[in-house]
C-alpha cells in the first residue's frame, strides 16, 4: 500500500500518484505470475493514458473501476488489469 503526500495542487498530485503507480507496475512485472492481476488507485488526468497503454501491452484486460462509495466529483479511480501475459523481454 503506497500513497503520495497530497500537495493540494492538482497537477502535482496527479503526477506523484502516477509515478507511484508506475513504480508499482515495475515491481508487478517482476513478480506477477502469468494470469495475475494489477490494481492501482490513480487520479484522472493526462498522464494516465501512458499507464493504461503500458498495461494493455502486458495484460489481457484493462479497465477503470470507480467504487460506488467514491464521490462522483472525485478524480480518484482504480485501474484494474487482469490476465498478466508475463514479464516483457
DOMAR-455456 format. One record per atom (N, C-alpha, C): residue in one letter; atom name; x, y, z. Coordinates in nm, 3 decimals. Last residue first. Layout:
! residues N
<mipa "A"; "CA"; <X; Y; Z>>,
...
This chain:
! residues 89
<mipa "X"; "N"; <1.022; -0.901; -2.232>>,
<mipa "X"; "CA"; <1.163; -0.941; -2.252>>,
<mipa "X"; "C"; <1.245; -0.826; -2.304>>,
<mipa "X"; "N"; <0.783; -0.860; -1.975>>,
<mipa "X"; "CA"; <0.833; -0.822; -2.107>>,
<mipa "X"; "C"; <0.981; -0.857; -2.117>>,
<mipa "X"; "N"; <0.640; -1.136; -1.797>>,
<mipa "X"; "CA"; <0.734; -1.024; -1.799>>,
<mipa "X"; "C"; <0.778; -0.992; -1.941>>,
<mipa "X"; "N"; <0.294; -1.214; -1.873>>,
<mipa "X"; "CA"; <0.433; -1.250; -1.842>>,
<mipa "X"; "C"; <0.523; -1.130; -1.858>>,
<mipa "X"; "N"; <0.036; -1.134; -1.899>>,
<mipa "X"; "CA"; <0.092; -1.218; -2.005>>,
<mipa "X"; "C"; <0.233; -1.266; -1.977>>,
<mipa "X"; "N"; <-0.228; -1.122; -1.669>>,
<mipa "X"; "CA"; <-0.089; -1.087; -1.697>>,
<mipa "X"; "C"; <-0.029; -1.186; -1.796>>,
<mipa "X"; "N"; <-0.513; -1.084; -1.624>>,
<mipa "X"; "CA"; <-0.459; -1.171; -1.728>>,
<mipa "X"; "C"; <-0.318; -1.135; -1.768>>,
<mipa "X"; "N"; <-0.607; -0.739; -1.565>>,
<mipa "X"; "CA"; <-0.611; -0.883; -1.536>>,
<mipa "X"; "C"; <-0.554; -0.961; -1.653>>,
<mipa "X"; "N"; <-0.607; -0.432; -1.408>>,
<mipa "X"; "CA"; <-0.554; -0.507; -1.521>>,
<mipa "X"; "C"; <-0.549; -0.654; -1.482>>,
<mipa "X"; "N"; <-0.772; -0.148; -1.314>>,
<mipa "X"; "CA"; <-0.764; -0.291; -1.290>>,
<mipa "X"; "C"; <-0.718; -0.360; -1.418>>,
<mipa "X"; "N"; <-0.746; 0.153; -1.165>>,
<mipa "X"; "CA"; <-0.714; 0.086; -1.291>>,
<mipa "X"; "C"; <-0.691; -0.060; -1.256>>,
<mipa "X"; "N"; <-0.981; 0.361; -0.999>>,
<mipa "X"; "CA"; <-0.890; 0.246; -0.995>>,
<mipa "X"; "C"; <-0.869; 0.194; -1.137>>,
<mipa "X"; "N"; <-0.984; 0.708; -0.925>>,
<mipa "X"; "CA"; <-1.037; 0.595; -1.000>>,
<mipa "X"; "C"; <-0.936; 0.481; -0.988>>,
<mipa "X"; "N"; <-1.045; 1.037; -0.816>>,
<mipa "X"; "CA"; <-0.990; 0.904; -0.787>>,
<mipa "X"; "C"; <-1.063; 0.797; -0.868>>,
<mipa "X"; "N"; <-1.167; 1.275; -0.841>>,
<mipa "X"; "CA"; <-1.080; 1.236; -0.953>>,
<mipa "X"; "C"; <-1.021; 1.097; -0.933>>,
<mipa "X"; "N"; <-1.508; 1.312; -0.745>>,
<mipa "X"; "CA"; <-1.370; 1.278; -0.709>>,
<mipa "X"; "C"; <-1.293; 1.234; -0.833>>,
<mipa "X"; "N"; <-1.774; 1.347; -0.792>>,
<mipa "X"; "CA"; <-1.684; 1.454; -0.836>>,
<mipa "X"; "C"; <-1.537; 1.427; -0.803>>,
<mipa "X"; "N"; <-1.891; 1.123; -0.675>>,
<mipa "X"; "CA"; <-1.900; 1.140; -0.820>>,
<mipa "X"; "C"; <-1.801; 1.244; -0.871>>,
<mipa "X"; "N"; <-1.705; 0.950; -0.426>>,
<mipa "X"; "CA"; <-1.785; 1.066; -0.465>>,
<mipa "X"; "C"; <-1.781; 1.083; -0.617>>,
<mipa "X"; "N"; <-1.726; 0.599; -0.381>>,
<mipa "X"; "CA"; <-1.647; 0.715; -0.423>>,
<mipa "X"; "C"; <-1.740; 0.828; -0.465>>,
<mipa "X"; "N"; <-1.887; 0.383; -0.343>>,
<mipa "X"; "CA"; <-1.865; 0.469; -0.228>>,
<mipa "X"; "C"; <-1.787; 0.595; -0.264>>,
<mipa "X"; "N"; <-1.870; 0.243; -0.580>>,
<mipa "X"; "CA"; <-1.994; 0.316; -0.553>>,
<mipa "X"; "C"; <-1.975; 0.415; -0.438>>,
<mipa "X"; "N"; <-1.546; 0.275; -0.737>>,
<mipa "X"; "CA"; <-1.636; 0.218; -0.636>>,
<mipa "X"; "C"; <-1.759; 0.305; -0.614>>,
<mipa "X"; "N"; <-1.464; 0.249; -1.062>>,
<mipa "X"; "CA"; <-1.491; 0.353; -0.961>>,
<mipa "X"; "C"; <-1.590; 0.295; -0.861>>,
<mipa "X"; "N"; <-1.223; 0.130; -1.280>>,
<mipa "X"; "CA"; <-1.326; 0.092; -1.184>>,
<mipa "X"; "C"; <-1.341; 0.205; -1.083>>,
<mipa "X"; "N"; <-1.116; 0.070; -1.607>>,
<mipa "X"; "CA"; <-1.125; 0.166; -1.497>>,
<mipa "X"; "C"; <-1.243; 0.125; -1.411>>,
<mipa "X"; "N"; <-0.927; -0.213; -1.731>>,
<mipa "X"; "CA"; <-1.049; -0.134; -1.716>>,
<mipa "X"; "C"; <-1.036; -0.036; -1.601>>,
<mipa "X"; "N"; <-0.785; -0.449; -1.942>>,
<mipa "X"; "CA"; <-0.759; -0.330; -1.860>>,
<mipa "X"; "C"; <-0.888; -0.250; -1.853>>,
<mipa "X"; "N"; <-0.675; -0.775; -2.014>>,
<mipa "X"; "CA"; <-0.790; -0.685; -1.997>>,
<mipa "X"; "C"; <-0.751; -0.572; -1.903>>,
<mipa "X"; "N"; <-0.423; -0.894; -2.047>>,
<mipa "X"; "CA"; <-0.530; -0.926; -2.141>>,
<mipa "X"; "C"; <-0.645; -0.827; -2.134>>,
<mipa "X"; "N"; <-0.119; -0.704; -2.019>>,
<mipa "X"; "CA"; <-0.236; -0.769; -1.960>>,
<mipa "X"; "C"; <-0.345; -0.789; -2.065>>,
<mipa "X"; "N"; <0.085; -0.561; -2.144>>,
<mipa "X"; "CA"; <0.119; -0.675; -2.059>>,
<mipa "X"; "C"; <0.003; -0.754; -2.002>>,
<mipa "X"; "N"; <-0.026; -0.356; -2.295>>,
<mipa "X"; "CA"; <0.079; -0.439; -2.355>>,
<mipa "X"; "C"; <0.101; -0.568; -2.276>>,
<mipa "X"; "N"; <-0.195; -0.230; -2.120>>,
<mipa "X"; "CA"; <-0.255; -0.305; -2.231>>,
<mipa "X"; "C"; <-0.152; -0.393; -2.302>>,
<mipa "X"; "N"; <-0.014; -0.094; -1.956>>,
<mipa "X"; "CA"; <-0.089; -0.208; -1.902>>,
<mipa "X"; "C"; <-0.147; -0.293; -2.015>>,
<mipa "X"; "N"; <0.064; 0.111; -2.132>>,
<mipa "X"; "CA"; <0.163; 0.012; -2.085>>,
<mipa "X"; "C"; <0.093; -0.113; -2.030>>,
<mipa "X"; "N"; <-0.177; 0.248; -2.153>>,
<mipa "X"; "CA"; <-0.114; 0.191; -2.273>>,
<mipa "X"; "C"; <-0.013; 0.084; -2.234>>,
<mipa "X"; "N"; <-0.211; 0.330; -1.887>>,
<mipa "X"; "CA"; <-0.308; 0.238; -1.948>>,
<mipa "X"; "C"; <-0.248; 0.173; -2.072>>,
<mipa "X"; "N"; <0.006; 0.507; -1.862>>,
<mipa "X"; "CA"; <-0.002; 0.388; -1.778>>,
<mipa "X"; "C"; <-0.096; 0.285; -1.839>>,
<mipa "X"; "N"; <-0.069; 0.702; -2.049>>,
<mipa "X"; "CA"; <0.057; 0.630; -2.066>>,
<mipa "X"; "C"; <0.057; 0.501; -1.984>>,
<mipa "X"; "N"; <-0.304; 0.804; -1.942>>,
<mipa "X"; "CA"; <-0.309; 0.732; -2.069>>,
<mipa "X"; "C"; <-0.183; 0.651; -2.093>>,
<mipa "X"; "N"; <-0.236; 0.952; -1.717>>,
<mipa "X"; "CA"; <-0.298; 0.821; -1.700>>,
<mipa "X"; "C"; <-0.301; 0.739; -1.828>>,
<mipa "X"; "N"; <-0.156; 1.207; -1.768>>,
<mipa "X"; "CA"; <-0.052; 1.105; -1.760>>,
<mipa "X"; "C"; <-0.110; 0.964; -1.746>>,
<mipa "X"; "N"; <-0.404; 1.362; -1.760>>,
<mipa "X"; "CA"; <-0.330; 1.334; -1.882>>,
<mipa "X"; "C"; <-0.231; 1.221; -1.877>>,
<mipa "X"; "N"; <-0.639; 1.211; -1.526>>,
<mipa "X"; "CA"; <-0.561; 1.320; -1.582>>,
<mipa "X"; "C"; <-0.479; 1.271; -1.700>>,
<mipa "X"; "N"; <-0.752; 1.080; -1.218>>,
<mipa "X"; "CA"; <-0.775; 1.101; -1.360>>,
<mipa "X"; "C"; <-0.696; 1.222; -1.408>>,
<mipa "X"; "N"; <-0.533; 0.913; -1.005>>,
<mipa "X"; "CA"; <-0.615; 1.032; -1.024>>,
<mipa "X"; "C"; <-0.630; 1.054; -1.174>>,
<mipa "X"; "N"; <-0.554; 0.569; -0.898>>,
<mipa "X"; "CA"; <-0.490; 0.681; -0.965>>,
<mipa "X"; "C"; <-0.585; 0.800; -0.965>>,
<mipa "X"; "N"; <-0.485; 0.266; -0.752>>,
<mipa "X"; "CA"; <-0.571; 0.384; -0.743>>,
<mipa "X"; "C"; <-0.494; 0.501; -0.802>>,
<mipa "X"; "N"; <-0.443; -0.043; -0.920>>,
<mipa "X"; "CA"; <-0.383; 0.079; -0.867>>,
<mipa "X"; "C"; <-0.488; 0.190; -0.862>>,
<mipa "X"; "N"; <-0.383; -0.383; -0.960>>,
<mipa "X"; "CA"; <-0.483; -0.282; -0.926>>,
<mipa "X"; "C"; <-0.412; -0.162; -0.868>>,
<mipa "X"; "N"; <-0.331; -0.669; -1.153>>,
<mipa "X"; "CA"; <-0.270; -0.547; -1.100>>,
<mipa "X"; "C"; <-0.382; -0.447; -1.077>>,
<mipa "X"; "N"; <-0.305; -1.031; -1.162>>,
<mipa "X"; "CA"; <-0.379; -0.905; -1.174>>,
<mipa "X"; "C"; <-0.302; -0.791; -1.108>>,
<mipa "X"; "N"; <-0.187; -1.322; -1.356>>,
<mipa "X"; "CA"; <-0.204; -1.237; -1.238>>,
<mipa "X"; "C"; <-0.276; -1.107; -1.269>>,
<mipa "X"; "N"; <-0.120; -1.467; -1.576>>,
<mipa "X"; "CA"; <-0.260; -1.473; -1.534>>,
<mipa "X"; "C"; <-0.290; -1.383; -1.416>>,
<mipa "X"; "N"; <0.207; -1.542; -1.464>>,
<mipa "X"; "CA"; <0.113; -1.529; -1.576>>,
<mipa "X"; "C"; <-0.030; -1.552; -1.528>>,
<mipa "X"; "N"; <0.284; -1.374; -1.155>>,
<mipa "X"; "CA"; <0.279; -1.496; -1.235>>,
<mipa "X"; "C"; <0.186; -1.471; -1.354>>,
<mipa "X"; "N"; <0.476; -1.087; -1.072>>,
<mipa "X"; "CA"; <0.347; -1.149; -1.104>>,
<mipa "X"; "C"; <0.365; -1.276; -1.186>>,
<mipa "X"; "N"; <0.731; -0.971; -1.046>>,
<mipa "X"; "CA"; <0.689; -1.075; -0.951>>,
<mipa "X"; "C"; <0.557; -1.145; -0.986>>,
<mipa "X"; "N"; <0.787; -0.781; -1.244>>,
<mipa "X"; "CA"; <0.894; -0.871; -1.199>>,
<mipa "X"; "C"; <0.843; -0.989; -1.117>>,
<mipa "X"; "N"; <0.556; -0.638; -1.270>>,
<mipa "X"; "CA"; <0.606; -0.708; -1.388>>,
<mipa "X"; "C"; <0.717; -0.807; -1.352>>,
<mipa "X"; "N"; <0.542; -0.522; -1.015>>,
<mipa "X"; "CA"; <0.446; -0.627; -1.054>>,
<mipa "X"; "C"; <0.496; -0.706; -1.174>>,
<mipa "X"; "N"; <0.742; -0.325; -1.032>>,
<mipa "X"; "CA"; <0.757; -0.438; -0.940>>,
<mipa "X"; "C"; <0.666; -0.554; -0.982>>,
<mipa "X"; "N"; <0.623; -0.157; -1.224>>,
<mipa "X"; "CA"; <0.759; -0.210; -1.244>>,
<mipa "X"; "C"; <0.780; -0.334; -1.157>>,
<mipa "X"; "N"; <0.387; -0.093; -1.092>>,
<mipa "X"; "CA"; <0.380; -0.177; -1.211>>,
<mipa "X"; "C"; <0.518; -0.236; -1.243>>,
<mipa "X"; "N"; <0.487; 0.075; -0.894>>,
<mipa "X"; "CA"; <0.420; -0.049; -0.854>>,
<mipa "X"; "C"; <0.411; -0.145; -0.973>>,
<mipa "X"; "N"; <0.576; 0.281; -1.058>>,
<mipa "X"; "CA"; <0.674; 0.206; -0.978>>,
<mipa "X"; "C"; <0.615; 0.073; -0.932>>,
<mipa "X"; "N"; <0.330; 0.369; -1.156>>,
<mipa "X"; "CA"; <0.428; 0.314; -1.250>>,
<mipa "X"; "C"; <0.535; 0.235; -1.176>>,
<mipa "X"; "N"; <0.216; 0.463; -0.920>>,
<mipa "X"; "CA"; <0.150; 0.354; -0.992>>,
<mipa "X"; "C"; <0.248; 0.289; -1.090>>,
<mipa "X"; "N"; <0.394; 0.672; -0.860>>,
<mipa "X"; "CA"; <0.382; 0.557; -0.770>>,
<mipa "X"; "C"; <0.318; 0.438; -0.840>>,
<mipa "X"; "N"; <0.340; 0.841; -1.077>>,
<mipa "X"; "CA"; <0.476; 0.788; -1.059>>,
<mipa "X"; "C"; <0.474; 0.667; -0.965>>,
<mipa "X"; "N"; <0.073; 0.905; -1.024>>,
<mipa "X"; "CA"; <0.106; 0.826; -1.144>>,
<mipa "X"; "C"; <0.246; 0.767; -1.133>>,
<mipa "X"; "N"; <0.102; 1.059; -0.794>>,
<mipa "X"; "CA"; <0.026; 0.935; -0.787>>,
<mipa "X"; "C"; <0.060; 0.845; -0.906>>,
<mipa "X"; "N"; <0.248; 1.274; -0.905>>,
<mipa "X"; "CA"; <0.305; 1.192; -0.797>>,
<mipa "X"; "C"; <0.234; 1.057; -0.785>>,
<mipa "X"; "N"; <0.068; 1.379; -1.092>>,
<mipa "X"; "CA"; <0.197; 1.325; -1.137>>,
<mipa "X"; "C"; <0.261; 1.237; -1.030>>,
<mipa "X"; "N"; <-0.143; 1.463; -0.920>>,
<mipa "X"; "CA"; <-0.166; 1.365; -1.026>>,
<mipa "X"; "C"; <-0.034; 1.300; -1.067>>,
<mipa "X"; "N"; <-0.016; 1.661; -0.765>>,
<mipa "X"; "CA"; <-0.070; 1.541; -0.701>>,
<mipa "X"; "C"; <-0.091; 1.430; -0.803>>,
<mipa "X"; "N"; <0.041; 1.847; -0.969>>,
<mipa "X"; "CA"; <0.149; 1.785; -0.892>>,
<mipa "X"; "C"; <0.102; 1.656; -0.827>>,
<mipa "X"; "N"; <-0.221; 1.915; -1.053>>,
<mipa "X"; "CA"; <-0.124; 1.857; -1.147>>,
<mipa "X"; "C"; <-0.011; 1.786; -1.075>>,
<mipa "X"; "N"; <-0.343; 2.015; -0.810>>,
<mipa "X"; "CA"; <-0.396; 1.900; -0.884>>,
<mipa "X"; "C"; <-0.294; 1.836; -0.977>>,
<mipa "X"; "N"; <-0.217; 2.075; -0.507>>,
<mipa "X"; "CA"; <-0.201; 2.123; -0.645>>,
<mipa "X"; "C"; <-0.234; 2.005; -0.736>>,
<mipa "X"; "N"; <-0.219; 1.952; -0.269>>,
<mipa "X"; "CA"; <-0.328; 2.045; -0.294>>,
<mipa "X"; "C"; <-0.321; 2.109; -0.431>>,
<mipa "X"; "N"; <-0.042; 1.758; -0.214>>,
<mipa "X"; "CA"; <0.009; 1.895; -0.205>>,
<mipa "X"; "C"; <-0.104; 1.997; -0.217>>,
<mipa "X"; "N"; <-0.040; 1.448; -0.050>>,
<mipa "X"; "CA"; <-0.115; 1.545; -0.130>>,
<mipa "X"; "C"; <-0.061; 1.685; -0.105>>,
<mipa "X"; "N"; <0.210; 1.203; -0.073>>,
<mipa "X"; "CA"; <0.152; 1.311; 0.008>>,
<mipa "X"; "C"; <0.083; 1.413; -0.083>>,
<mipa "X"; "N"; <0.107; 0.892; -0.215>>,
<mipa "X"; "CA"; <0.189; 1.013; -0.225>>,
<mipa "X"; "C"; <0.127; 1.121; -0.137>>,
<mipa "X"; "N"; <0.105; 0.566; -0.088>>,
<mipa "X"; "CA"; <0.030; 0.689; -0.113>>,
<mipa "X"; "C"; <0.128; 0.805; -0.118>>,
<mipa "X"; "N"; <0.072; 0.209; -0.099>>,
<mipa "X"; "CA"; <0.153; 0.330; -0.110>>,
<mipa "X"; "C"; <0.061; 0.449; -0.132>>,
<mipa "X"; "N"; <0.086; -0.117; 0.000>>,
<mipa "X"; "CA"; <0.000; 0.000; 0.000>>,
<mipa "X"; "C"; <0.090; 0.123; 0.000>>,
